[in-house]
Amino acid sequence: MFHRPTLAFFLLAGAVVPTLAAAQDRPLMTPSRDVAITYRMIGPRPGNLHMSIQASTGLSRVEAASQHGYAIVDRKARQMILVMSDKHMYLEIPIPAGQQRSPELDPTTRFTRQGAGAVAGLNCTVWDYAGEHATGTACITDDGVMLRVQDSTSQHGMEATEVTYAPQPDADFRPPPGFTRQELPQTDGGAPGTPHGGPPVR
């Protein structure tokens, strides 16, 4: 099952996934075409993760090489599916608004263009952002791919090391056939809690 570090890792990854198109004074943060990105994590939880984004649906798939599974993030529905490949099971976990710390998800966030940058061989624009839930710096391509983000509030972030534009199959963004849906345990208050001793999803 997913244990404490695993769930936290995927929640962190989901917290910085670009998802929404932006207004005139904000960068484009939804990739305009399907893309697969390998990131190295910045901050107290080092590691690497692979992220696939399907442009037509806005769904993201997040995989960490050290874990036996992956997460499918649907920001529009505020839901994450944790797929446990070794157990042939999956969990559907709601993502409360407070957990979604991405700057593009907060309409009050202010963006300030800082200039040009380059990450993983691709050009990007550097933006400072400041909002109610997060402040930091991001480097984003003109077609909406987040190449680097550093959140000064949490000290977490990630930087792309490889970017591949290619169609992402629909099957990658849903649990495999035959996998069993596991019910999320209930907390004392009757609300969904956390799988097998991991931290509550708050």
C-alpha positions in Angstrom: 0.0 0.0 0.0 1.0 3.6 -0.2 2.8 4.7 2.9 3.4 8.1 4.4 6.3 9.2 2.2 4.6 8.0 -0.9 1.3 9.8 -0.4 3.1 13.0 0.5 5.3 12.7 -2.6 2.4 12.4 -4.9 0.5 15.2 -3.1 3.5 17.4 -3.5 3.8 16.5 -7.2 0.1 17.2 -7.7 0.4 20.6 -6.0 2.6 22.0 -8.7 1.0 20.5 -11.8 0.1 23.2 -14.3 -3.6 23.0 -15.2 -5.5 26.2 -16.1 -5.3 28.7 -18.9 -4.5 32.2 -17.6 -5.6 35.7 -18.0 -3.7 38.4 -19.9 -1.3 39.2 -17.0 -0.6 35.6 -16.2 1.4 32.9 -18.1 -0.3 30.2 -20.0 -0.2 27.2 -17.7 -2.0 24.5 -19.6 0.1 22.7 -22.2 -1.3 23.2 -25.6 -0.2 19.7 -26.7 0.4 16.4 -25.1 3.8 16.3 -23.3 5.8 14.0 -21.0 8.3 15.5 -18.6 10.9 14.1 -16.2 11.6 16.3 -13.2 14.0 16.3 -10.4 12.5 17.4 -7.1 13.9 20.4 -5.2 13.7 20.7 -1.4 13.6 18.4 1.6 12.1 15.5 -0.4 14.7 14.9 -3.2 14.0 12.4 -6.0 12.8 12.2 -9.5 9.3 11.9 -11.0 7.8 11.5 -14.4 4.8 13.5 -15.4 2.5 13.0 -18.5 -0.1 15.6 -19.4 -2.9 15.1 -21.8 -3.8 18.5 -23.3 -7.3 17.7 -24.4 -8.5 16.7 -20.9 -6.0 18.5 -18.6 -5.3 15.2 -16.8 -1.9 14.5 -15.4 -0.2 11.2 -14.5 2.6 11.4 -12.0 5.0 8.5 -11.4 8.0 8.3 -9.0 10.6 5.7 -9.9 10.9 4.5 -6.3 7.2 3.7 -5.9 5.0 0.8 -7.0 2.3 2.9 -8.6 1.3 6.3 -9.9 -1.2 9.1 -9.4 -3.7 10.5 -11.9 -4.6 14.1 -11.0 -7.8 15.7 -12.2 -7.6 19.3 -11.0 -11.0 20.3 -12.5 -12.7 17.6 -10.5 -10.4 18.2 -7.5 -9.6 14.5 -7.4 -6.6 12.3 -7.4 -6.5 8.6 -8.1 -3.7 6.6 -6.5 -3.0 3.4 -8.5 -1.2 0.6 -6.6 0.2 -1.5 -9.4 1.6 -4.2 -7.1 -1.8 -4.6 -5.3 -4.0 -4.3 -8.4 -6.0 -1.6 -6.4 -6.7 2.1 -6.6 -8.0 4.8 -4.3 -10.0 7.9 -5.3 -8.9 10.8 -3.0 -10.6 14.3 -3.1 -8.2 17.2 -3.1 -9.4 20.0 -0.8 -8.9 23.5 -2.0 -6.3 24.1 0.7 -4.1 21.3 -0.7 -4.0 22.9 -4.2 -1.2 25.4 -3.8 -0.4 25.9 -7.4 -0.4 29.6 -8.3 -2.6 29.2 -11.3 -5.4 27.8 -9.1 -5.6 30.9 -7.0 -7.3 33.8 -8.9 -5.8 36.3 -6.4 -2.2 35.4 -7.4 -0.2 38.2 -8.9 2.4 37.4 -11.6 5.4 39.5 -12.5 7.4 38.8 -15.6 11.1 38.7 -14.8 12.7 37.8 -18.2 13.9 34.9 -20.2 15.2 31.6 -19.1 16.1 28.1 -20.4 15.6 24.7 -18.8 16.2 21.2 -20.3 17.1 22.8 -23.6 13.9 24.7 -23.9 13.3 28.4 -23.7 10.9 29.7 -21.0 9.7 32.9 -19.3 10.6 33.5 -15.7 7.7 34.7 -13.5 7.5 35.7 -9.9 4.2 34.9 -8.3 2.6 35.9 -5.0 -0.8 34.8 -3.7 -2.7 33.8 -0.6 -1.4 30.3 -0.5 2.0 30.4 -2.2 4.8 32.6 -3.4 7.8 31.8 -5.6 9.3 31.7 -9.0 8.4 29.6 -12.1 9.8 29.2 -15.6 7.1 28.4 -18.2 7.2 27.9 -21.9 5.0 29.8 -24.3 3.0 26.7 -24.9 2.3 26.2 -21.2 4.8 23.7 -20.0 6.1 24.3 -16.4 9.9 23.7 -16.7 10.8 24.9 -13.2 8.9 26.0 -10.1 10.3 26.9 -6.7 7.8 27.7 -4.0 9.3 30.0 -1.4 6.5 29.3 1.1 7.0 25.5 1.3 10.6 25.4 -0.1 9.5 22.7 -2.5 9.9 22.7 -6.2 10.9 20.8 -9.3 12.9 21.3 -12.4 12.6 19.5 -15.8 15.5 17.4 -17.0 13.8 16.0 -20.1 10.7 17.1 -22.1 9.1 15.0 -24.9 6.1 16.2 -26.9 4.1 13.2 -28.0 0.5 11.9 -27.9 -0.4 10.5 -24.5 -2.7 7.5 -24.6 -6.1 7.7 -22.9 -5.5 4.4 -21.1 -2.6 6.0 -19.2 -5.1 8.3 -17.4 -7.4 5.7 -15.8 -6.9 2.7 -13.6 -6.0 -0.5 -15.5 -8.8 -2.9 -16.3 -9.4 -5.4 -13.5 -8.1 -3.2 -10.7 -10.2 -3.0 -7.6 -11.4 0.3 -6.2 -10.6 0.5 -2.5 -12.7 2.5 -0.2 -11.0 5.3 1.7 -11.1 4.8 5.5 -13.3 7.1 7.5 -12.0 9.4 10.1 -13.6 9.9 13.5 -15.6 12.8 12.0 -17.0 10.6 9.3 -15.1 12.1 6.5 -12.7 10.2 4.2 -9.3 9.9 5.8 -6.1 8.3 4.7 -5.1 5.0 3.3 -3.5 2.6 5.8 -1.9 5.0 8.3 -0.8 7.7 5.9 -1.3 11.4 6.6 -4.8 12.8 6.3 -5.5 14.5 2.9 -5.9 18.1 4.0 
